[in-house]
Amino acid sequence: MARYKHPARKQRLAKKHKQTRWAPFWTVPRKYGKGRKVHPGRHTAVKRNWRRTKLKV
Protein backbone atom coordinates (compact mmCIF):
# COMPACT_ATOMS: atom_id res chain seq x y z
CA MET A 1 0.00 0.00 0.00
CA ALA A 2 1.12 3.55 -0.62
CA ARG A 3 2.93 5.53 2.05
CA TYR A 4 0.40 8.36 1.71
CA LYS A 5 -3.12 7.11 2.44
CA HIS A 6 -6.10 9.11 1.27
CA PRO A 7 -8.17 10.19 4.33
CA ALA A 8 -11.31 8.36 3.14
CA ARG A 9 -9.38 5.13 2.60
CA LYS A 10 -7.68 5.50 5.96
CA GLN A 11 -11.10 5.94 7.59
CA ARG A 12 -12.40 2.76 5.94
CA LEU A 13 -9.34 0.81 7.09
CA ALA A 14 -9.78 2.13 10.64
CA LYS A 15 -13.40 0.95 10.67
CA LYS A 16 -12.41 -2.53 9.49
CA HIS A 17 -9.71 -2.65 12.15
CA LYS A 18 -12.21 -1.80 14.89
CA GLN A 19 -14.54 -4.59 13.74
CA THR A 20 -11.88 -7.27 14.17
CA ARG A 21 -10.99 -6.43 17.78
CA TRP A 22 -12.11 -8.66 20.63
CA ALA A 23 -15.36 -7.88 22.35
CA PRO A 24 -14.97 -6.15 25.76
CA PHE A 25 -14.27 -8.49 28.69
CA TRP A 26 -17.43 -7.45 30.54
CA THR A 27 -19.66 -8.86 27.76
CA VAL A 28 -18.68 -12.44 28.70
CA PRO A 29 -20.53 -12.68 32.05
CA ARG A 30 -23.37 -10.65 30.61
CA LYS A 31 -23.90 -13.15 27.80
CA TYR A 32 -23.00 -16.49 29.42
CA GLY A 33 -23.45 -15.94 33.17
CA LYS A 34 -20.98 -15.37 35.98
CA GLY A 35 -19.30 -18.78 36.13
CA ARG A 36 -18.61 -19.41 32.45
CA LYS A 37 -15.11 -18.67 31.20
CA VAL A 38 -15.21 -17.87 27.48
CA HIS A 39 -12.73 -15.92 25.38
CA PRO A 40 -14.14 -12.50 24.41
CA GLY A 41 -12.99 -13.04 20.83
CA ARG A 42 -15.68 -15.68 20.43
CA HIS A 43 -18.49 -13.17 20.16
CA THR A 44 -16.78 -10.62 17.97
CA ALA A 45 -18.88 -9.82 14.92
CA VAL A 46 -16.24 -9.92 12.17
CA LYS A 47 -13.22 -12.19 12.36
CA ARG A 48 -10.55 -11.30 9.85
CA ASN A 49 -6.77 -11.45 9.77
CA TRP A 50 -4.38 -9.43 7.61
CA ARG A 51 -2.71 -12.62 6.38
CA ARG A 52 -5.81 -14.72 5.66
CA THR A 53 -8.39 -12.40 4.14
CA LYS A 54 -7.68 -9.29 2.10
CA LEU A 55 -9.96 -6.25 2.06
CA LYS A 56 -11.30 -4.79 -1.13
CA VAL A 57 -10.79 -1.21 0.05
Buried (B, 14 or more C-beta within 10 A) or exposed (E): EEEEEEEEEEEBBEEEEEEBEEBEEEBBEEEEEEEEEBEBEEEBEEEBEEEEEEEEE
